[in-house]
Amino acid sequence: MLVAMSVLALSDAAEATIGLILIFFVIFPVLVQGLIAFAVAQGLGERAANQRDAGRWGRIAKERQEAERRL
């Protein structure tokens, strides 16, 4: 009961401080971490697509095409 009353009895400055701590030390870091994870996932997907297409359009494929032309 005493804890509930003390939470309700916070001053405006204390409420603002708690709100700013929550925003800058909890919400923003979680948001940034999520954006970084999204960027890493996008990069890994792009890399996989590039490696998949390298067999079709890369140096080895061009060498294979040149070898077929020589025949």
C-alpha positions, 0 to 999 in steps of 0.5 A: 500500500505504501509503494502504491501511494509513493508512486502516486505522490511523485512530483512532476520533475520525478515523473519527467525524469523517469519518462526520459530515462525510459525513453532514452535508456530503454526504448531508443536502444531497443529501436536502434538494435532492431534497425541494426538487426534489420540492416544485417538481415538485409545485407545477408539476403543481398549477399546470398542473392549475389552469390546465387547469381554469380554462377549465372553472371560471374567470371566462371559463367563468362569463361564457360560461355567463351569455352562453348563458343570455341567449340 
